[in-house]
């Protein structure tokens, strides 16, 4: 059946613009040009902004998906990114039921190893990086309540972001409608969940603004998993002149109280709601405060020429209490059971692009530079005083760390014929890491330093066989550096002092073929890929809340991604996403299976599956919207194959099938808009494990998900 996209309005700079250029520049330009692009689009066509002109996503040689505001909010709690990205092929976003450890996110298997935060995947919110120059990212500043869309890029063009391999996830705040609007929402549900939000927005010919505040709290599905979170997201945009615009973005997040239930062993899964060993006695928990500000200036001095500059900065403070036994912390070399981090970060990106008139409009060039810096104070304390557990004890570790990256990039788009489109680019990246040990013993060297660099070219070619069908190919190189958390420990118990500086960056080669079809009110996207990686970063040992990493000589990912949207008559529509991926070890290597581990002794055989990466993942949604409009009933079916929890593939979380139901209603009364929804997750009340803690040395691998859960929400808006 012929298929095509159907979106109501311009989806500004769907992630392709992110792929081809620096994200901070392109996302804002897309907002600026949104109206013009919408006007140029044919009905039902998705338009993206690439190299300073609007064009159909059909012609671009990249695997991209855009999740619009309707899918983000209709029938959704707007709490976790896992709600919105289930229908994106190649993406795995697992809610760990543990707000102290963030979501477990991976694209094409990159990032799956992470036991804390996000690695191997670049994150952006309104163009501001959520990924630091060392490669570690956080979702905490992602505000789904004010999101206009979430865009996901997989494949080789992610290399044009610099230090990443798996892809890019970027959230853009919604564009305010003309006039003024005030919206309030209340949501409540199982396990003590509650969410309240208030949003104010407005737009005129010369300026627009958006302010959203939200409070979220839950008692948690598991014992000792309660959490609170407060979010603020705001964006202002001002037309300085006919040729210049200024955009300001400010957001903040605070999690004053988040408990950590830890992982469970296979035996403990008999009672999946219990907390892990020692979680209660040590009161494992985490607190977080973060604020950041970004400024983007755009100027068009000449027709076809644009200059853009962005600056951002922020601060993040995190304190985490872990469940490390007192006896393990007794040696003077142990860094303690409390991690205290204070991070200041800032960066800039400047670029110039030209020109629609170059070579008759068939060639466009862009060049720029980017600099990002992270200053971190990392302290470790004992998590006890005398016989009192879970309290701040003596200082055991104090490091002053600095990481910066300095990148230069250039990219080009050439359309030699109406049906042919060539995209190419190259980015050179330098990542410099320096650490100063403030507690170093006299006579020892307190300074540690390492530098990583890479030059990564990418290229893609698409052929538009018919007005509704295109095929494409792409290839490129990428790299991923060890994060500060990856190099933080050379041993989990401190027996090997210092940082783990022998780690090398992972380097990958990606090859991709794809097909896109747009017709008949729906869409079809199909891509096949192979990724060969050298020196992949992997967990060597994970114990007591600390991970020691090593490099794997070689891995291979071979996969197939299918995404489709299809109207089924007048009132039914369907969405389907399927990912098949075989992620395996290409050359044998040694790992640890005992605690402590002085030397790796266990062989991981060639062909072993990479942990936390399912071979199959399936998502489908069937929606019923009868006339008159205002009611939407959606049924979801989700399936996932088993995932291994360790390198040796001796422990695994089983696969599962889940069903979810949601009913959403909308009413309009004069200037008032009302909306409500009711939702049931895991209708069949199945027991299952959503995520795993890779290579946990005490076999506490498993993080179980809730049984059947019920949620209700009401909101009202006035314009």
N, C-alpha and C positions, 0 to 999 in steps of 0.2 A: 504494500500500500504506500503511495507517495506520502511524504512527510515534510512538514516545514515548521519553522518557528512561528509562534504567535505570542507576542508581547505587546502590551498596551502602549508603552512609551520607551523612549530611548534609554538603553542600558549603557550608561556612559563608560567608555573605555573598558569594556569587558576584558578580562584579564590579559587579552593579547597586548594591549597597550602597556601593561605591566611587564610583559615578557620582552617587549622590544626596546624598552627604555627603562630608565630608573623609575620606580613606582611613585616616589613622592612627586615627581614632576608630572607624570602622565595622569594620575588620578585627578589632580586638580584641573588639568587642562580639559579633561573629559567633562567635568562639571561645568566649566566655563562654556564649552561648546555644545552642551546638551541640547539646547533649544534648536540650534541650527541643524544639528544632526537629525533631530526628530523630524524637522520639516523636510529634510531631504530623503527620508526613508520611505520606501514603499510600504503599503499596509501589510502588516504581519511579518515584516523583515526585522531581524536584529542588526542594528548598526553599531559599529565600534569605531573608536577614534585611534588611528594608527598613523604615525609620522605626519601629524597635523592635517588630516582630512578624514571625513566620515566615510566608512565603507562597510560592506557587509562582512560579518564574521565568517560567512561561507567561504570567502576567498583566502583565509589566513591559515598557514600550515602549523597550527598549534592545537593541542588538546585543552579546551577551555570549557568551563561551566559557570553559569551565573545563576544564583538563587535570589529571586526577587523578594520584595517586601511582603507580598502576599503569602508566599511559602514560609517566610521567616516567622510571621505573626499569626496567621489564621490557624486556630486550633493548637497553638504552641504556647508554652510557658515563657519563652524568651529568656531562659536562664542559662542554658548550656548550648554551645555550638553544635553538639552532637544532635540536637533536635533538627537542625537545618541542613546538615551535610550528608545525611543518610542516603539521599538520592543522587549523590555525585559519584560516578564510577572512579575507581582508583583511590578514593579517599576512605580512610578508616578513622572515625572519631568516636572513642569509647568514653562514656561517663563512668569513672572509676568508683562512684559513690564515695569519693574521698576528696573533699574540696581543699585539703591540705596539700594535695599532690597534682592538682590540675587534671585536665583531660589527657587521655593518651591518644595522640594524633599521629597519623602517618599518611604519606602520599606515596603510592607505589612501593610501600614497605619502608621508606625512609622515615626515621623518627620512631619506629616501633620499639626500639630498645630502651627508650627514655623511661626512667622511673620517676622523673621529676621535670616539670616544664616540657617544652617542645624543642626538639633538635632536628636538624636535617630538613626543616621546612621553614620558609620565610613567612613572617606575619606582618601585616600592616593594617592600621586603623586610620582611615582618612589620610593615607599617605605617610603617616608617622610610623617608623619601624617599631614593631613589638618584639623584634629580634635584635639582640645586641650584637656588637661587632665580633664577639667570640662565637656567635652562632646559636646561642640559647635564647628562646623566646617564651613569652607568656601571653595568655589570652585574657588576662584580668581586665584590660582596658576595653575589650570588645563589648559594646553595648547593643544588644539585639533589639531593645525596645525602640531605638531611634535609627536602626539600620535600614538603608534603602535597598541594599543588595550585598551579597557576599560572593566574591569571585574566586575561582580556584583554577590555577594553572598547574599542569603536570608536563613533564617532558623536558627536552634539552634547553628550551628557551628560559627556563628558570635560572640558568647559569648567568644570564645578564643581570641578575640581582646580586651577584657576587658569591659570598660564602653560603651556598646552599646547594642541595642536590635533588631533593625530592619534589620541590615545587613551591608554590606561593599560595597563601590564603590571605585575601584582602577584604576588609569590610569598609563600606562607604556609608556614611550617614545619609539619610533621606534628604531630598531637596524640598524645602518648605514650599507649600502652596501659596499663591498670592493672598494677601490679607493676613489676618491673625488667627491662630488656632490654639486652643487649650485642650489637652486630653489627659484623663486620669484613668487608671486601671487598677483593679484589685484581683488577685488570684490566690486560691487556697487549694490544698489537696492532701493526699496521704502523707504520712510520716511527718506531720507538722509543717508542711510546706506553706509558705506565704510569700507573696510578692506584691509590693505597692509601687506605683510609678506615677510621675507627673511630668508632662511634656508640654513645652511652650515653643511655638514657632511662628515665623512670619516672613513675608517676602514683599519687596517692592521693586520698582525698576532699578534702583541704585544699590540695594542692599538686601540681605537675608540673614536670618539667624535661627538657631535651633538650640534648645536647652532641654535636657532630659535628666531627671534624677530618679533613682530606683533603689529600693531596699528589698533584700531577699533574705529569708531565714528558713531553716529546716532543722527538724530534730534528727533527721537522717534515717535511712533504712536500717543501718547496722548500729549496734551499740557503739557509743562513743564516736559518733560521726555527725554531730550537730555542727551547723555553720551559720554564719551571718556575713552578708556582703552589702556594701553601699557603693553605688556608682553615680558618677556625674559625667555627662558627655555634652559638649557644646561646640558649636561651629558658627562663625560669623564670616560673611563674605561681602566685600565692599567694592563697588565700581569706582576706582579712583579717577578714571578718564575713559574715553572711548577706546584707548589702547592699553589700559593697565587695570589690573584687579589685585586685591589683597584678600587672602583667606587666613583666618585665625582659627585654630583648633585647640581646645583645652579639655582635658579629661582627668578624672581622678577616681581611684578605687581604694576602698578600705575594707579589710576583713579582720575585724577586731577579735573574732572568736571563731576558730575553726578547729575541730577535733580531728585527730588522725586515727582511724580504726586499724590501720596496718593490714598486711596480707594474712591469709589463712593457709594452713596446710590442707592436704587432701582429706585427712581425717576430720579436721575442724569444719569442713564444708557440710558435715552432717547437720550443723547448726549454722547456716550461712549468715545469720544476723549478729553473731557474736563478734566482739573485737578480738584482734590478734593478741598473741602472747605479750604480756607486760604493757599493753597499751593503757590499761586502767591504772596500774600501780605507778607508772611514770607520767600519767596524764598527758600523753602525747598530743601535741597541738601546734598550731602555727598562727601567727599574726602578720598582717601585711598592710603597708601604706604606700601608695604610689600616686604621683601627680606629674603631668607633663603638659607642655605647651609647644605648639608648632605654628610657624608663620610661613606662608607661601606668597611670593610676589611674582606676577606674570606681566610681561610687557611685550607688545608687538610694535617695534619701531618702524618696520616696513612690511609691505604686503608679502606674506609667505615666510617671514622671519619672526622667530619668537625667542625671547630670553626668559628663563624661569629660574628662581632661586628659592630654596627652602631652608629654614633653620628650625631646629627643635631642641628641646632639652627637658630634663626631668630628673626625678629622684625616686628611689624605691628602697624601702626598708623592710626586711623580713627577719623574723625570729621563729625558729622551729625547735621544739623539744622532742627528742627521740627516745626510744625505749632501749637504750644500750645498758646492759647490766653494770652494776657498780664494779664488780670484779674485773670486767673487761676494761674499765677506764683507769684502774689503779696504776698501770705502768705510766711513767712520766712522759713517754712518747705519745700516748693516746691523745687525740685532739678533743675529746670530750663529747658529751651527749646533747649539747645545745649548739645550734648553728645560728650565728647572728650576722646578717649581711646588711651593709649600707651601700647603696649604689647610686652614683650620679652619672648621668649620661647626656650627651649632646651630639649634634651632628649637623651637617649641611650637605646640600646637593645643588649643583649649578650646572645648567646645560643650555645649549643653543641649538635650534633646529632650523633647517631651510631645505627645500623651498618648493612650494607647489609648481613654480614656474621653471624649475631646474630640469633640463633635458625634456622640455615640452610637458612637464608635469609627471613624467614617468619615473623620476628618481627623487627620493627624499633622503636627507642625511641628518643625523643627530649626533652630537658629541657632548660629553659632560664629564664632571669629576664629582666624587663623593668622598666625604670624610666623616667617620663616626668614632666616638671615644667613650669608653666606659672606665670609671674609677670606682674601685670596690674596696671597702674595708671588710675583711672576713675574719671573724673571731669565733673561737670555739671555747665553750665552757663546760665544766662538769654539770651533770643534770641532777645533782644531789648535794645536800649539805648535811653532814652527819648521817642520821637515819631518815631524814626527810627526802623523799624522792620527787622528781618532777619540778624541782626548783633550781634557780640559777646559782651555780656554784663557782668554783675557782676558775680563773682564766687559764686555758691550756694552749691556745693558739691565737696568733694575731698576725695577719698578713695584710699588706697594702698592695693591691693589684691594679694594674692599668693595662687596658687593651685598646688598640685603635686599629681601624682599617682605613686604607687610602686606595681608592679605586679610580680608574679611568676607563671610559667606555665610548664606543662609537657603534652606530648601527645604521643600516641602509635598507630602504625598500625600493625595489625596482620592478616595474611592470612593463616588460618588453613587448607584450602583446595583450589584447583585451582579456584573454583567458588565462594568462600566465602571471604569477606573482611570486617574486623572490624576496625573501627576508634573510638578512644576515647581520651578524654583529660579533663583537669581541669585547671582552672585559678583562682588564688586568687588575688583580687584587693583591694587596699586601696586608697581612694581619700580624700585628706585633703584640706580643704578650710579655709583660714584665711583672715580677713579684718581689716584694721586699719583706723579709721575715723580721718582724719587730721584736721577736723573742729569741732570735738566734743566739747561740752560745758564743762567748768571746772566742775569737780566733777562727770562726767559721765564716763562710761566705754567705751573707744574708740575701743576696740578689740572685734571682733566677730569671732567665730570659730565653725566649724562643721566637722565631719569626717564620711565618708561612707565606708563600706567595704562589700565584698561578695565573696563567693567561688562558682564558677559555673562549674559544670560538664556537659559534653556533650558526646554522644555516637551515633554511627550509624553503621548499618549493611547492606551490599548489597549482592545480590545473582545474579550471571550472569547465567540466565536460558539458554540462547543460546549465540553464539558468537556475536549476534547483539542486544540482549535484556537483560536488567537487571532490577531488582526491588530492592527497598531499603526502609529502615525506619530509622528515627533519632529522638532523643529527647534530650532536654537539658534545662538548666536554664540560664537566662540572667538578667542583671540589667542595669538601666539607671539613673544616678545621675542628680539632678538639675544643670543647668549651672549657671555661674555667672550672665548671663542675667535673668535667671529664678528667682534667689534669690535677684536680685538687688533692687526690690521695694516691700515693704509690702503694699503700697497703691499707686494708680496712681497720687494722688495729694500731697503726702508727709504728709498727716494727721497722718499716722502711721509711725513713724521714724524707721530707721534701715533696716537691711536685712531680707529677708523672710526665716529665718533659720528653721522654723518648717516644711518645705518641706522635704519629705522623698524620697528616690530613688524608682523608679518603679522596680518591680521584676516580671519576667514572666517565665512561663513554656511553652515550645513549643513542639508540637508533629507533625511529618511529615511522610507521605508515598509518594513514588514516583516511576516512571517508566521512563526508558530511552531506546530509540531504535535508532540504527544507521544502515542504509542499503539503498541501491538504490540511493545513491547520496544526501540524505537528512538526517534530524534529527527530532526526536520527543522527547519532554520532558514534562512530566505530573507530577504535585505534588499536594497533598492535605495536608492542615495543619490546626491546631487549636492552638491558642495562648491565654492563660489565664494570665491576668496581674493584679497584686495588686498594689494599690497606683499609678496608671497611672498619669503622670503629664499632667495637663490640664489648659487652660486659664480661670482664674476666672473673670478677667476684663481687657479690652484692650481699652485704651483711651489716646489721646494726644501723641501717639508714645511710650507709656509705657504699659507693660503687667504685671499683677499680676497673679501668678500661684497658683494652689492648687492641692491636690491629690484626685483622684477618687478612691473609694474603690475597684472597680472591673470592668474590661472590658473583652470582649471576641472577638477574631477575628477568623472566620472560613472561609477558602478560598480554591480556586482551581485555579491553574496556568497551562496554556497550551502554549507551544512554539513549533513552527515547521518551518522547512525550507525544500523546496521540489523543485527539478528540474522538469519542465513540458515540456518534450521534449528536443530538441537540443538548442533552443534559449530562452526559457521562464523559469523563476524561481519565486518562491513565498515564502514569509515569513509571518507568522501569529503569533500573541501573543494575548492571551485573559486572563483576570483576573476577577474572580468573588470572591467577598469578602463581608462578612457580619460582620461589625465591630460595636459592640453595647455595651451599658452600661449594666453591669450585675447586679448592685445594685444601687438603687436611691441615689442621692446626691443633695446638694444645690449649687446654683450658683447665680451670680449677673446679674441683667438685668437693673439696674438704675445707674446713675452717680450723686454724688459719691456713693460708696457702703461701708457702715460701717460694714454690716453683710449680708452674703448670705441669700436670702429669697425665691428664686424660686427653686422649685423641678424639677430636671431632672429625668424623669421616667426610670425605667428599660426597656430595649429594644430600647431606643433612639439611633439613629445612631451617630457615632463619626463624628465631623465636618471635612470637607475637604477630606473625604475618599469616593471615588465613589464605588458603589456596582459592577458596570460593567465597564471594560475598554477593548477596542478592537483596535488592530493595524493590518493592512495588507499592504503588498507591493508586486506588480507584476512588474517584470523587464523583459525587452526584450533586448537581446543582439544578434543581427543578425551577421552572418559571412559576411565579415571579422570582426575581433574584432576591438574595438575602438569606438563603439557607445553603449550607454545604455540609454534606456527610461524606467523610473520608475513611476508608479502610486501608490499613497498611499491612503488608506481609514482609517480614525481614528474616533472612536466613544467613548463617555464617558457618563455615567449616571450622573444625577444631584448630586451635593454635597451640604451638609448643611453648613451654615455659622456660626451657633451658637449651643450651647449644647441643647437648647430646641427645635431645629428643626423647628423653626418658620420662618426662612429665608433660602433661597437656591438659588444656581446658577443652571440654567437648564442644561440638558444634550445637547449634540450636535453630529453631524456627519460632518466631514471635508474631503475634497479631495485635494491632492497636486500632482503636476506633476514636474518631472525634466528630463532634457535631458543632458547627459554627453558625451563628445567626447574626444578622445585621438589620438595623432599622434606621430610617431617616425621618425626622420630624422637624420641619423647618430648618433652622440652623444647627440642630442637635443631631449627632450621629451616635447610635448605640450599637454595641457589639457584645456578644456573649459566646462562650464555648464551654462544652463539657468534653472531657477526654478520659479514655480508659487505656492505659498502657499494660501490655502483657496480659491480654484478655484471658488466656488459658491458664494463667498463674503458674507459669513454668519456672523451675529453678535453673539458673544458668550462671556461668562466669563470663563477665564481659571483658575483663582485661587481666593481664598477668604482670607480675614483677619479675623481670627476666633474670635468671641465674641467681635467685635469692638463696643464699648459702644454707639457710635453715629450712629450706623447702616451703617457706611461707610465700608461695607464688601467687595465690589466687585472690581475686577481688570480685566477690559475687554481686549480682544485680538484684533489684527488688522483684518481688512477685507482683501480683495484680495491684495497680495503683489508680486512684481516681483524682481528677483535677477539675476545678471550676474557675471561670474567669468572667468578669464583667468590666466593661470600659465605656466611657462616654467622652465625646469630643464636641466642642462648640467652635464654630467659625463665624 
